[in-house]
Amino acid sequence: RWIKFEEKVEDGGERWSAPHVPALPLHSLFQLRTCLQKGTMLLDLDATSFKEIIDKALSGQPEEAELQPALRERLAALLLLQPQHQPTKSLLQLLAELGLSPCRGRKPGCPTRHPPAASSPGQSEPRTQISKTPLKEQLRNRFKKKVLPGAEAAHVAVGEVEFLEKPFAAFIRLRCAVSLGSLAEVSLPSRFLFILLGPPKVKAYHEVGRAMATLLTDELFQRVARQAEHREDFIAGIEAFLDELIVLPPGKWDLSTRIPPPSHLPSPRRRTAVDSLDQQPRGNGDVTASGDRASAGHPHSGEELERTGRLFGGLLRDIRRKAPWYGSDFSDALHPQCLSAVLYIYLATVTNAITFGGMLGDATANMQGVLESFLGTAFAGFVFCLFSGQPLTILSSTGPVLVFERLLFSFSQDHSLDYLEFRLWIGLWVAFFGVVLVATEASHLVRYFTRFTEEGFCALISLIFIYDSLKKMLSLADAFPINWQYRLDNVTSYSCTCNLKRLFNPILTCLITLHHPPLPSVHHPDETSTNLTPCHFAGLSRTQCLGRGGHLLGTSCQYVPDVTLISFLLFGGTFLFCTALKCFRNSRYFPVGVRKLVSDFAVILAILTSCAVDAVLGLETPKLLVPSELKPTNPARGWIVFPFGANPWWVCLVSAVPAVLVTILIFMDQQITAVILNRREYKLQKGAGFHLDLLCVSLLMVVTSVTGLPWYVSATVISLAHMESLRKESATSAPGEHPEFLGIREQRLTGLAVFILMGVSIFMAPVLKHIPMPVLYGVFLHMGVTALNSIQLMDRVRLLLMPAKHQPDLAYLRHVPLRRVHLFTLIQLLCLALLWVLKSTVAAIIFPVMV
């Protein structure tokens, strides 16, 4: 059988072979051409049953090849017999048959599951004729799941017949596809039939039939077969097929070798037209230099980035483009995949908010802290997902914004200015400048962003994620030091005592052990009960000892269980588990539905597994701490920042100067991320909204500045992770064919759900406190590595380490000299290193401009 690739029934007739590329003898194609030239050909035949087709095919022979009536009747009876199909059975069916027939086929006396009915000894069961209606086995055949909707079946019948003296060949094309009852393995409408029967002395029938089946699975020949009006059109189709044929010399490969299906197949358009790729050299990039520019810098044909010449013209066009899709932005989210995306991105956003909130608190004396980060992320993200042009974007605080906040706070302290009021005026100016940029359609400058710029920006942000996750893990060695001096042989000399000499006497000490009963009641020496002995304090814990004014003495008082070790195991295990389960989609194990489900929920399964391991071990690993009270981190500030009163009047005017720098920072950060998310290779159908996104970010600057919340802009890595978690692939694929990437599940509900959960996280603190931070850092590492591997730069970096003979067959390597590819890569790496050095200094605020 064929869908796109050939499958054969293995010896013994128990299973189908693995799909493989059919290897045809060249002579079989020539014989097939002869059969079509001399045999019967019926085009646009009006028939509704297989019997009617056979009768017309046998009666439509040319006079010189017409069969005798007796032979015609015998041939018709033979063709109308029910063919025997090899059913596709599930594992449970095979096990059930094995259990019912454990010794089938070994001994004559073994019972069979289906004993023959009304057959004489030594005779086989008589075969029935083809049914006019599909059989139950056809309707329940699991193989139909592999067939694309709207597919049709073609039937090829070849074989040796003893009563024929010369071959009989017929090709039939029906005017309308009809169901031919129980003829096919699955119930599908049929349009094409090919019959080749002949005497046993000719042995090539099977190969001619394989050649015909291979031609009918070829998309270009299918067009010829559907549109042909005469016999010569079919012959021309075979000639065109032969023109593309590649011959493998028989002595250079094993004829029994089955060629596995390729990962990618050429499109029929590239086969019919002369490929411009083979005619002119192209620059480094995807298939073509212009295509690279379109896919990277121009998400679509450029309509979204063209200037209208009117104020707010681009914004109005974005609104008109996105408005018709607004209802489907919610209905398209009704899929289990969206649930996994919500949980995944929620945990990533929570971790990011805690990280940046802590750093903001350190940089601004808690004028902005973790709680402000939570509330700001929830509010800004929710509003952005509700009204933006690209709701798949996730807003977050970024490194350059953090650097600016630190510099602004230091400047305010040095010049005795109120930090929040000064920041309010800067935010208002930034919002004003952003609206001006939207009005003048400044987003059209995005068309000048090249792959070089995008890859540099994406690589830097990905490396920052990877670096920060590793840095956080290494810092655990300071909080939970590893006991390098511990020696098992010296265990008898290790002890730790609680010295309570300030309460009792200088020589009273108590040994601390965590396995003793609970702490007994302790009385002060001046109370009536004075009969206290050291044994009464054997249950004192470290916290209780220090709380009662004592201090610890001994060689093992600084001992900490190997929390750092288990934290690194959880960190690495989560990362590896995420990666392995994401790749499980392409595994050979389990049905495709199970593989897709596991891959969609890969990150959630990895987090739950790591949390379970941590809970079983019971070590005091650092946990996720979420604010539990709704009040400002710094008690000296309120929830509303007033524009006047604390600073001189001229501050509102001077604030425009730093606001220009922040505007450039926000514009570049937002638009570069938007370009990356709207690449053509993601196959987005609902269009982008560069002007609308920038307007939303600008207006949110007003609210966050008035309330003293952090400023937000698109987060590249988390947004890419959001899109990757919503990838759509074809539900059905032919055996041997890889699932086709269909695009991204474009909707607003996942982002809205993520930020709603962010807002209620304050009330979920009792649950979230059980999630170890190393697990979330492992998710951060996974996000950074995934985003880094998604850019072409990493492929070219790997080429630097590969000998030429082991390099993959990439399109740009065929047309660009290897030394130029390496030179381009080295320049990119040098610029990336300079950006890294720049972001590590005070000048990090201008990092987006340098990109």
N, C-alpha and C positions, 0 to 999 in steps of 0.2 A: 504494500500500500504506500501511497505518497500523499503528503499534504504539501510540504515544501521540500522535504528530504525523503529518501527511500528508507523503508523498513522491511525487513524480511522475517519470515517465520523461521526460527532456528530449527535445527535437526531435532526431531521428536515432536514438533508441533505444539509445544507447551508455552512458548513465549515469543514475543516480538523482539527483534534485535534492536540495538541502539540506532537512532537515526544517523544516517550518513549520506554524504554526497554521492549520487549514483555515478559509477564509472562504466561507461558504455563502450562496447567494441565499435570502432568506426564503421565496420562493414554493416552493422545492424541499422545504422541510419540510412545507408544507401539502399538496403533492402526495404526499409520502411518507405522511402521515397518511391521505390518501384511499386510497392503495394498500393500507395495512394494514386499512382499514375494509371494502374491497370485494373484496380479493384473497383467495387461498387462504392459510389459516393452519393449520399442523399443529404441535401442541404435544405434547411428550414422545413423539415418534415413535420406534418401535423399528425400527432399520435398521442394517445393518453395512457397506453399500457405497453408493457414490454412485449406481449404477444403480438400486438398490432405492429410494433416496430420490426420484429423479426419477420413477420409475414411480408411486410413491404420491402424489407432488405433482400429477402430471398427471391421475391418476384421482380425486383428492380435490377437484376443482373443484365449485363450486356449479352446479346445473342450468342456470341462466340464462347462465352463462359457460363451459359445457363445450365443449371443442374437439372437432372432428371427428376420427375415428380416424386419418385420413391426416395431418392437421396435427399430431396428437399424436405420431405416429411420427417425422415430420420434426423436430419440436421436441426430442424425446428424443435423436435422433441428433446434433442440433446441440449440445445441452448436454453430451453425453458425449465430445465431441472434446477432445483434450488441449490445455489452454490454454498459451499461450506466455508464459514468464516471462523477465524481465530479470535475468540472474544478477549477483550482486555479485562482481566480480573484483578480485583483488589487483593491486598495481602490477607484480609480476613477470609475471602472466598477461597483462596489457595490453601489456607490452613484448615478450613472446614472440609474441603475436598480431601486433603491429606488425612484428616481424622476419620472421615467416612470410608476412605479407600486406602488404607495404609500400605497395601501390597499390590496395588493396581499395576498390571502390566508385567508382573513377575511370575505368577503361577496361574495355570488355567483354572484352578479351583477357587481363586480369590473372589469374593463377592464384588459386584460392580454397583455403582450408584444408580445408573440408569440401565437396567437390563433390557436387552433387545425385545421388542414386542412383535409377536406373530412372524418370526423368521425361522426358517427351517435350519437345522444344523448344517454348519459349513457354508452358509450363505450370509452375505452382508445385508443389512437392513435396506430396504428399497428407499430410494430418494424421492422426495415429493417434488411437485412443481412449484415454481415461484408464486408466492401469494400476491394477490392484488393489493392487499393492505399491509402496512408494516407489522412485523412481528413484535411481540412483547420484548424479546431480547434486543431488538433494534432500538426501541424507545427507551430502554433502561441502560443502554450501553454507555459506560463512563467515558468512552473515547470521544463522545460528542462534545464534551467540555473543551476539548482541544481545538474544535473547529470554530472559526470565526463566524459571527452572525452574517447571514446573507451568502454563505458559501454554497457552492454546487458540487455535485459528485460527477465524475466521469468514469465510465466503465470500460475496462480493457479485458477482453476475453480471448485468450490464445491457447492453443493446445494441439495435440496430435489425435487424429481420427482415422481409424483403420479403414472405414468404408469409403473415404474420399481418395480419388486418384490424383487430384490437383488441388492446390491451395484455394481456399475461399477467403477473400478479404473484403471488408465493408467498413466504411466510415460514415456515421450518421450524426447529423446535427439537428436537433429539434428546434422548431420555431420558438417554443416556450418551454422553459424548464418544468418538468413534471416529476412527481414522485412515482417511482417504478416499483412500488410494493416492497417486497423482501429482498430485492436484488442487492442493495448496498449493505455494507456493514452497519451503517447508521442511517437513520431515516433523513435523507436529504433530497432536494429536487435535483434532477439530472438533465443534462443538455447534450453531452457528447458520449458516443459509444464507438468502440473500435473492436472489430471481430476479425480474428485471423486463425483459421483452422486448416489443417492439411494432413497429408499422409505422413507416416512416421519416418520416412526415409530422409526428410529434411529436418534438421535439428536446430534451426535458428529461430523458431517461433518465439521462444521465451525471451530471447534478447531483443527481438523486434518489438514485442509487447512492452518491455522495459523502456525501449527508446520512445515509444508512443506515449507512455505514462510520463516520462521525463519531459517531453515536449509540452504536454498539457499542463504541467506544473510551472512552466516558464511563462512569466507575465507577458513578455513580448509576443510569444507564439499564441497565447490566449487571445490577444487582441486580433491577431491574424485569423484565428479560427472563428472568432465571433463575427468578423466583418467580411470574411471571404465570400465572394459571389460565384466563383468558378473553381475548378480543380487546380488551375494554374496558380491561383492565389495561395493555396496550401503549399504547392511545390516551392513557390517563392519564399514562403515562411520558413520552410526547411532549409533552403539555401542560405537565408539570412542567419539561421541558427548555426549552420556549418561554418559560416564566415567568422563567427565568434568562437568557434570550437578550439580548445587547447588540447593537443595530443601529448600524452605521456609515453615515452619510449618504453616498450615492454621489458627491456633488460635492466631498467633503472629503478624499478619499484616492484613490490610484491603485489601480484594481481589479487590476492586474497585480503589485502589490507583495505580496511574501510576508512575512508577519509572523513574525519569528524567535521561537523558543520562549523563554518567560520563564525566569529563573534559578530561581524558586520557584513551585510550584503550590499553590493552596489545597487543604486536605485535604477529603475528602468530609464529614467530621464538621462542619466549619465551614460547609459549604454546606447541610447538612440542618437544623442547629440555628440558632436566632437568635443571632448572635454578640453576646455581652455587651460586646464591645469597642465596638460601635456604640451602646450604650445608656447607658453611664455613664462619666464621666471617670475616667482612671487617672493614677497618679503616674508620675514619670519612671522608666523602666526598660525591660524587654522588652515583650512584648505586653500584659501586664496587671501591675498593681502586685502583686497576690498571686502571680502567676506569676513575677514578678521575684524576689520574696522567696523563693519555693520554689526557683528555679533557682540563686540566688546563696547565700542563707543556709542553705537547707534542701536538701541534696543529694537527699534522697528525701522521703518523706512525713513524716519526723520520727521514725520508729521508732528510728533509731540514736541520736537525741539525747534520747529520753524517759528520765526517771528511773524506776528500778525500785523505789527505796526500800530496797534491800538493799546491804550492803557488797560492793563489787566486782561488783554486779549488771550494770552496763554492760559491764565487762570480760568477764564470762562470756557475755553475749549476743553480744559481738563475736567471741569464740572460736567459739561455736556457729554464727554466721553465716558465718565464713570457713573453718571446717574442711571442709565438703563441697567447697569449690572448690580445696583445696590440691593435689590431684593434677593438676587441669587447669591450675593455675598454671605447671606445667612443660610439659605437652603442648601448650598453646596457644602456646608460644614457638617451635614448630617451623615457622618461616616466614622466608624471606629478609629480610623487612623488619626482623626482630629483629637480624640481623647488622649492618645499617647503623646501627640505633639504638645497639648496643653500641659500635661504633667512634666514633660521633659523641659520645656521652655520656662515653666514656672520655677522649677528648682534652680535652673541656670540663672534666672533673673533674680531670685531671692539671694543666691550666693553673691551675685554681682552687686546687688544693692547693699548687702552687709559689708562687702569688701570696700566699696567706694564710700559708703557711709562712715565706716571707721576711719578711713584716711581723711575724709572731709572733716570729721570731728577733731582729728589731730592737727589739721592745718588751720582750723578756724576757731580753736578753743571751744568746740562743741556748739558754736552758733548754728552749724549744720551737722547733724549726726545721723545715726542709723535710723532713727524714727523718721526724721525728715526725708531721708533717702527712700524709705518704704512708702511714705505717703506721696511724695513727689513722683516716684516711679509709677505708682498705681493710678494717680490722677492724670498725669501727662500721657502715659501709655494708653489709658482707656479713651481719652478724648482723641488722641491721634488715630487709634484704630477705628474709631467711630466716624471720623470725618476725612481722613487722609485719602490721597490718591493711590497709595500702595500700602494697604493695611497689613501686609506681611512683614513690614518693617517693625523692629522692636526698638523702642527708645531706651536710652541708658545714659548715665554719666560717662564721660570719657577722660582719658589721661590728660589731654591738653586743657580741658576745662578745669580739671583738678589743679593743674599747675597755675592757671590764671587765678583761681580762688586763693591759692596759697600766697601768690605775689600780692593780690589785692588786699588780703588781710594784713600782711606785713606792712604794706604801704599805709593802710589806715591806722595801724598801731603807731607807726613812726611819726605820723603827722596829726595825731589826736583826732582822727575822723571816726564817725560812727560807720562801722563796716557794712551793716545791713542797709542803711540808708544810702550810702555811696553805691552799693551793689544794685539797689533798686533803680537808681537813675541810669546806671549802665545798662541794666536789662531793658528799661523803657526805650533808650536810644537804639539798642540792638533790634528790638521789635520794630521800631520805626524804620530803620535801615532795611530790615528784612522785607517789610511791606513795600518799600520803594523798589527793591530788587524784583519782587513779584510783579509790581506794576510795570516795570520797564522790561520784563521778560528776560532778565539776566540769566535765567537757567539755560538759555540757548547756548551758553558757553560750554555746556556739558559736551557738545558735539566735538570739542577739541580734546577731550580726555582720551588718551590712547591706552592700548594694552599695557604699555610700559608704566604709565601712571597707576592704573588700576592694580596691576600685579604688585607694584611696590607698596602701595597703601595696604592692600589685603595681606601681603606677606608680613608687613610690620605689625599690624594689629594681631595677626595669628601668632606671631612670635612673642608678642607681649602677653597674650593669654597663656602660652606655654611657659614662658619665663616666670610669670606671676604665680602660676600653680606650683611650679617647682620651688620657687622662693618661699612660698607659704609652707610647703612641706618641710623644707630645710630649717625653717624657723622653729619647728617643733622640737628640734634637738636642744634649743635653749630653754624652752618651757618644760620639757620632759627629758632631762639629760640622760644619756646612756651610761649605765654603770660599768665603765671600762675597767675599773680596779677590782671588780668582784672576782673572787677565786673560790671555787667550790671547796678546796682543801682547807680554807681558812674560815669556814662557816661557823666554827665554834667561837671565834673571836669577835663575831659581829653582834652588836647589841645597841639598843637605843633606850635611854631612860628619860623619864620626865622628872626634872628637878623642881620640887615645890618648896624649896627652902624658905621662900618669903612667906609661906603660909604656915610651915611647921618648923623644921629645924634643918640645919645645913646638911645633914647626912641622910635625910629621908628621901628616897627615890623609889620610883615604881617602874617596873618593866612594862613597856607598851606592847600590846599584842592585839591584833584585830580579831582574834578568834575567841576572846574571852567573853563572858556574859556582859550584859549591858552595865553601864556605869552605875555603881551604888551611890546612894545619897551621901553627900559630903557636907560636913559641918565645920564651921569655923572653930578654931581652937578656943576662942573665948566663950563658946556656947557651953551648955551644961553637959553635953555628951562629949567626953574627952578621951574615951578609950579607943582611939584610932591607931591602927597599925599600918605599915606599908602595904600589906596585902589588900587593904580596902581600895587601893588605887591601881590594882593590876589591870583594870578594864579601861583606864583612861586612854582616849584616842589622842592623836596629834592635835586635832582641833580643840578638843576639850582641855588638853594640857595648856596650850597657849592661851585659851580663853580664860583660864583660872590664874593667869599670871606666871605660869611656870615656863621653863625652857628646856629644850632637848639636849641630851648629852649622849655621845656614843659614836661609834664608827659607821653605823648603818643608818643614821638619822636622815641622811640625804639620799637614801636609796629610793629610786622611783622604778616601778615596773616598766618593762620595755614597751611603753606606750608608743614611742617613736617607731619601733620596729613594726608593730601591728598596724600603725597608721600608714606606714609606707606600703605594707602588704594590702591594706584596703584601697589605698590610692592606686597602686599598680593593678590590682585585681579588678577594680571598677573600670579602669581604662581598657584593659585587655578584654574584659567581658563585654563592654560596649562595642568594641571593634569586632569581636568574634560574632556576636549576635547580629550586628549590622550586615556582616558578610554572609550570614546564614541564609539570606534570601537566595543566593546563588549556589547553595549547597546541593548535594545529590540526595540528601536524606529527607524523608518525610514528604508528604504531598505538598504541592505548591501553596495551597491555602494556609497550611501550618507554617511554612517558611515565611510567607509574607506577614503573618500575624506576629511571629516571633521577632522578625526584623523591625516591624513598626513599633513594637513595644520594647526594643532592645535596651534603651537607656533606663527605662523604668524597671525592667527585670534586673538589670545590673545593680541599680540602686537598692532595690528590695533585697537582693541576695547579699550584698555587702552589709546592709543594715542588720540582716538576720545573723550573719557571721559575727558582727560586732556584739549583738545582744547575747549570743550564746557564750562568747568568750568573757563578757562582763568586765572588760578593762575600761578604765576611765579615759577613753579617747575624747579629744575635744569635740563638743557637739555644737549644732546649729543653735545659736541664741538669738531669739527674736524679741524685740521690745514688747512688753506686755501692758504698758500704760500709755494712754494717749495724751502726752504732754511734751512740750519742747525739751530737747536734750539739755539745753542751757536754761536754767530757771530765770535768767535775767532778761530773756527775750519773750515776746508774745507771738501769736500766730499772724498778726498783721503788722507790716512795716510801713510807717508813716513817712511820706516824702519830705516833710519839713520839720525843723525843730532842733535836731541834734547837730547838723552840719551847717556851715555858712551857705548863703544863697547861691554863691557862684559855683558850688559843687555840681549843681544840676547842669551847668553849661560845660564845665571841664570834663564831665563824665562822657561827653561825646567822643573824646580822643581815644580812651581805651575801648569804647564801644565799637569803634571802627575795626580795631584788631579782633575783637570777639566776633563781630559780624563776618569777617573773612574766615575766621576759624570755623564758625557754625556753617557757613555756606559751603566751604570746601568739604568738611566732614560729612555733611548731609548729602551733598550731591554726588560725591564719589561713591558713597555707599549705595545711593539710589541707582547709579549707573551699573554697579556690580549686580544688584538684585534684579535689574530689568534687562539683563543680557538676553539675546535672542535664543541662546541654547537652552534656556529654561522654558521656552515655549509658552510664555504667558499669553493669555487670550484676552484679558480685560484691559490691557493697556496700562501705561504708567501715568503718573501725575506729578511731575517735577515741581511745577509752580504751586499746586495745591499742597503738596507736602511741605514746601518751604514756608508757605503761609501759616500752616498749622503750627510748625515749630516756632515761628516768630510770635504768634499770638500766645502760645504757651509760655513764652519768655515773660510776658506781662504778668500772668498769674503766678508763676513760680517766683518772680522777683518781689511781688507784693506780699506773698506769704512767706518769704524767706526760705523757700525750698530750692534744692539744687536745680541747675539748668540741664536740659536734656537734648540729645541729638541722636541720630540713628546709630545703633551699635552694629558694626559690620559682622563680627563673628557670630553673635547671637542671632542676628537676622538671617545669616546664611544657614545656621543650624535649624532655624524655624522653617526655612524653605526646604531644606533637605529632608526634614521630618514629614513633609507633605508631598513628597514625590508620588506621582501617579504612573502606574505601569499597566500595560494591557493585561486584562484578566484572562484572555485566552491566547495561547501561542502554539504554533505547530510543534510537534516533537522535534527536538534538536534546535529549535529557534529560541533565541533569548527574548525575554519579554521586552516589548517596545516601550521606551520612555514617552509618556503622553503629555507631560507637563507637570505643573504644580497645582495643588488643590487651592485655588484662589478664593479666599473668603475672609471675613472679618471676625468670626466667632472665636477662633482660637486665641487671637490676640486679646479680645475683650475678656475672655475667660481667664487668661493668664493674669491680667491686671486687676480683675475683680478678686481673684485669689490673693494677689499681693495686698490688696486693701484689707482683707479679712485675716491676713496672716497674724496680726496682733492677737486675735482671739484663738489662733491655732497653735500658740506657743507650746502648750503641753504635749502636742503631737510632734511638732517639728523638732523639739529638743532631743528626740531620739535619733536624729540623722547625724552621723559623724561628719565633721567638716572634711576629713581626707577623702571621703566618698564624693563629695561635691567638687573638691579640687580635681579628682580623677575625671569627673564629667567635664570640667573646664579644659583639662588636657585633651580630652577626646574632641571637644569642639575646636580647639586650636589646631590640632593635627588634621582634622577633617577639612577645615577651611584651607589649610596650607596645601593639602594634597589636591584641592580643587582647581589650582591655578597651574598654568602651563610652565611657569618658572621652575617648579619642582621637577617636572619631566626633563627640562633642559639641564638642571643641576645633576640629575642622575646620569645624563649623557656624558658629563665630564669625567665620570668614574668608570665608564664602560669602554672596552675596546670596540673598535668600529664594527667588527664582525658580529658582536653580540648586541648591537643597538637595535631597538625596535624599528619597524618600517613605518616611520611617521611621515606625514605628507610633506612637511616643510623640509625634511632631510633629503627628499628627492630633488628639490629645486633650489636649495640654498646650500652653498658650500659649508662644510662642517666647521671650518675655522671661523666663518662669519657667525654661525650659530653660537659657538663658544665665546666669541668676542662680545656678542650681544648679552649673553648670560653673565659674563664677568662684569660688564658695565652695570647691569642691574644689581648684581651682588654688591658691587662697590657703593652704589647709591644707597642700597639698603643698609649697608654698614654705617654710612654717614648719617642717615636718618636715625639709626639706633643711638649713635653717639649724641646726636642733637636732642633726641627726646630724653636723654639721661641728664641733661643740663637744664639750667634755668631758661634757656632759649627754647624749651620744648613747646612754648605757647605758639611759636610760629611754625611748628612742624607741618600742619596741613598746607601752609603756603609753600613750604619747601617741597612737598610732594608734587 
